[in-house]
Amino acid sequence: MQHFAHNVSILKKQLLPHVRFMATVKADAYGHGAVEISKTALRAGAQQLGVASFEEGAVLREASITADILVFGALSEEGASAALAHRLTASVGSMQDLLWLQEAAEACHKQARIHVKIDTGMTRLGLRHIEDVVQLVQVANESSRIILEGIYTHFATSDEELFELLEPSDQENGSTIVPFVEQQRMRFEEVLQAVRELGIIIPIVHAANSAAALRNPRYQYDMVRFGIAMYGYQPLPIVDADLTLHSVMAVRSRITRIVDIMPGEAVSYGRTYIATRPEVIATVAIGYGDGIPRDLSNLGRVLVNGQCAQIVGRVCMDQLMIKVTDLVVQVGDIVTLYGADEGCGSILQATEQLDTIPYELLCRITARVPRVIIPAENLAEDRQ
Ligand SMILES: *Cc1c(COP(=O)(O)O)cnc(C)c1O
């Protein structure tokens, strides 16, 4: 948690003074454990939380977390009831959503808090047309059962290549290509302008995930929805030297057996690895049932006692084998699958090998893997 709290506090320093910090803790806080992460984030300076579903929000309420929680995911009739029951803020992307919330609020004599979701080009959730936004905002504003607290959108390319990092002004004169993230922002501005013209003030306007927030302060609006950067991964292709993030999760297991094999002997299901010389093979108690991708078979590289070892043969559900020939290892030694900053035993190496992103590998770690939380002793010092 030291690393996590450090990340939160340095990210907070990247925000303009009035900007709220939302800690995005969906998917069990990207696999880290949502309750612990949420509590630490709030202590380290985050002001509110974001989750994907009403179930995820309810889990946090059951853990006595009282901060505001925005649910990004789609509403349903059941979702609307859950929003009221657990005081979760709902994302509203249609008139139907609004009606469900109004009914649920009537039924329990409460008020529903909403953030209106605008689709500016992600084509995932939200209202696409300004007329629909205008109509919905007017209805919401007049309803005594609805608190119209926020309006937001989500960018599709905020973490993309260097070209996207150019300012539109750099590209004027001759070139008419505007980065898509800018096109989305301009579309969002049109929507905000239409709402302003109604004379309706929506207190919390937001658009940025980690990448957008760090890319340009103009994307920060009133709040930033930080996710991947809090967990220690640089979201942008250009790395700001002042922004040293530390990876929060390490995935470790132990060597349970070591054997010598002869040339011609094979390892694991399907005999996909066959030794061509005498080798030493160690068994490690972790597999795809724990979330280690089977695609790392004969590919992944782990860290043992500071040495690099290759996964050989297929990754099994509960175990995998590594080649430790010429390495100094014994039964019981700790094996780091993820946790190094780069190279062997790092998530970054695995994302390159598998052509995926840290988000996916973090989320894949399954519930049966015990989360051991190392407390952040100096949290008070880190806090700003
Ligand atoms: C997941 C998510 C985020 C966080 O994105 P990061 O890239 O991890 O910072 C923000 N907003 C929404 C709507 C999301 O779904």
The ligand as an SDF file (V2000), in Angstrom:
LIG
                    3D

 15 15  0  0  0  0  0  0  0  0999 V2000
  -12.1050    2.2350  -16.2130 C   0  0  0  0  0  0  0  0  0  0  0  0
  -12.5770    3.6230  -16.3930 C   0  0  0  0  0  0  0  0  0  0  0  0
  -11.7740    4.7100  -16.0220 C   0  0  0  0  0  0  0  0  0  0  0  0
  -10.3330    4.5610  -15.5440 C   0  0  0  0  0  0  0  0  0  0  0  0
   -9.4990    4.4570  -16.6700 O   0  0  0  0  0  0  0  0  0  0  0  0
   -7.8860    4.3190  -16.5450 P   0  0  0  0  0  0  0  0  0  0  0  0
   -7.4460    4.2750  -17.9540 O   0  0  0  0  0  0  0  0  0  0  0  0
   -7.6170    3.0620  -15.8120 O   0  0  0  0  0  0  0  0  0  0  0  0
   -7.4150    5.5340  -15.8230 O   0  0  0  0  0  0  0  0  0  0  0  0
  -12.3320    5.9710  -16.1140 C   0  0  0  0  0  0  0  0  0  0  0  0
  -13.5920    6.1450  -16.5600 N   0  0  0  0  0  0  0  0  0  0  0  0
  -14.3910    5.1380  -16.9450 C   0  0  0  0  0  0  0  0  0  0  0  0
  -15.7670    5.4180  -17.4330 C   0  0  0  0  0  0  0  0  0  0  0  0
  -13.9030    3.8400  -16.8870 C   0  0  0  0  0  0  0  0  0  0  0  0
  -14.6800    2.8300  -17.2810 O   0  0  0  0  0  0  0  0  0  0  0  0
  1  2  1  0
  2  3  1  0
  2 14  2  0
  3  4  1  0
  3 10  2  0
  4  5  1  0
  5  6  1  0
  6  7  2  0
  6  8  1  0
  6  9  1  0
 10 11  1  0
 11 12  2  0
 12 13  1  0
 12 14  1  0
 14 15  1  0
M  END
$$$$
